[in-house]
Amino acid sequence: MMAEAKKMMEDPDFQKQMKELSQNHAFKEATKKSIDMLKDPTESARVEAQMEHMMKIGEEKLKKGAANVMEEAMASMGNPEVMAKMTDMLKDPAFQQQIAKMAQDPSFKNYINAMKDMMKDPEKKQRFEELSEQLRSSKS
């Protein structure tokens, strides 16, 4: 991620945009207001609390979205055509590599956590185990 940031900052187009932005009157005013606001401890605390609240809501939405995606995926696996296609895909080494690469992506963690949460529900856990067994038996 840092390499990408460094690459972006070294890009002449990006540097040109930043130079133009830094000379923009509205940007200068907004920056000055932000600096002044951060000097006021009360205002700084208010903004920090607001940002923390927004982060919490954002994380909850991401978590709920990942859970919904996992629910839909499990529901679609009940369709024999989807299960057959998935079985074929899982046999493909290129697809296996793609999945392994995706699992390394930090954003994929939301889906893994959603699955962990789903496994706490006995009905969902049983359904997942049934689907896993179907998948294993169709691979043979």
C-alpha positions in Angstrom: 0.0 0.0 0.0 2.8 2.4 0.8 4.5 1.5 -2.5 1.3 2.5 -4.3 1.1 5.8 -2.4 4.7 6.5 -3.2 4.1 5.7 -6.9 1.1 8.0 -6.9 3.0 10.9 -5.2 5.8 10.6 -7.8 3.4 10.8 -10.7 3.8 14.1 -12.5 0.0 14.4 -13.1 -0.7 14.0 -9.4 2.0 16.5 -8.5 0.5 19.0 -11.0 -3.0 18.5 -9.4 -1.6 19.0 -5.9 0.1 22.2 -7.0 -3.1 23.5 -8.5 -5.0 22.5 -5.4 -2.6 24.2 -3.1 -2.9 27.4 -5.0 -6.7 27.3 -4.9 -8.2 30.0 -2.7 -11.1 27.8 -1.4 -8.7 25.0 -0.5 -6.4 27.5 1.4 -9.4 28.8 3.3 -10.7 25.3 4.2 -7.2 24.3 5.3 -6.9 27.4 7.5 -10.4 26.7 9.0 -9.3 23.2 9.8 -6.1 24.3 11.5 -8.0 26.9 13.5 -10.6 24.3 14.5 -8.0 21.9 15.7 -6.5 24.5 17.9 -9.7 24.7 19.9 -9.8 21.7 22.2 -13.6 21.6 22.5 -14.1 21.8 18.7 -11.3 19.3 18.2 -12.9 16.8 20.6 -16.3 17.3 19.0 -14.9 16.5 15.5 -13.0 13.6 16.8 -16.1 12.1 18.4 -18.0 12.7 15.2 -15.4 11.0 13.2 -15.3 8.0 15.5 -19.0 7.7 15.3 -18.9 7.8 11.5 -16.1 5.1 11.5 -18.2 2.9 13.7 -21.3 3.3 11.5 -19.2 2.6 8.4 -17.7 -0.6 9.9 -21.1 -1.8 10.9 -22.4 -1.2 7.4 -19.4 -3.1 5.9 -20.0 -5.9 8.3 -23.7 -6.1 7.5 -23.0 -5.9 3.8 -20.5 -8.7 4.0 -22.9 -10.8 6.0 -25.6 -10.2 3.3 -23.2 -11.3 0.5 -22.3 -14.5 2.4 -26.0 -15.2 3.1 -26.8 -14.8 -0.7 -23.8 -17.0 -1.6 -25.0 -19.8 0.7 -28.6 -19.5 -0.6 -27.4 -19.7 -4.2 -25.4 -22.8 -3.5 -28.7 -24.6 -2.9 -29.2 -24.4 -6.6 -27.8 -27.6 -8.3 -26.6 -25.6 -11.3 -24.7 -23.1 -9.2 -23.2 -25.9 -7.1 -22.1 -27.7 -10.3 -20.5 -24.5 -11.7 -18.8 -23.8 -8.3 -17.4 -27.4 -8.2 -15.9 -26.9 -11.7 -14.5 -23.6 -10.7 -12.9 -25.0 -7.5 -11.1 -27.6 -9.6 -9.5 -24.9 -11.7 -5.9 -24.2 -10.5 -6.1 -20.6 -11.8 -9.3 -20.0 -9.8 -7.7 -21.5 -6.7 -4.8 -19.1 -7.0 -7.3 -16.2 -7.4 -9.1 -17.2 -4.2 -5.8 -17.5 -2.4 -4.8 -14.0 -3.6 -8.2 -12.6 -2.5 -7.8 -14.1 0.9 -4.7 -12.0 1.4 -6.6 -8.8 0.7 -7.5 -7.0 3.9 -11.0 -6.2 2.6 -11.6 -9.9 2.3 -11.4 -10.1 6.1 -14.9 -8.7 6.4 -16.2 -11.7 4.5 -14.2 -14.1 6.7 -15.5 -12.4 9.8 -19.1 -12.5 8.4 -18.7 -16.3 7.9 -17.4 -16.7 11.5 -20.4 -14.8 12.8 -22.7 -16.9 10.7 -21.2 -20.1 12.1 -22.3 -19.0 15.6 -25.9 -19.6 14.4 -26.6 -23.4 14.7 -29.0 -23.4 11.7 -26.6 -21.5 9.5 -23.7 -23.7 10.6 -25.6 -26.8 9.8 -26.6 -25.5 6.4 -23.0 -24.6 5.7 -21.8 -28.0 6.7 -24.5 -29.6 4.4 -23.3 -27.4 1.5 -19.7 -28.3 2.2 -20.5 -32.0 2.2 -22.4 -31.6 -1.1 -19.4 -29.8 -2.5 -17.0 -32.4 -1.3 -19.1 -35.3 -2.7 -19.5 -33.6 -6.1 -15.7 -33.0 -6.4 -15.1 -36.8 -6.3 
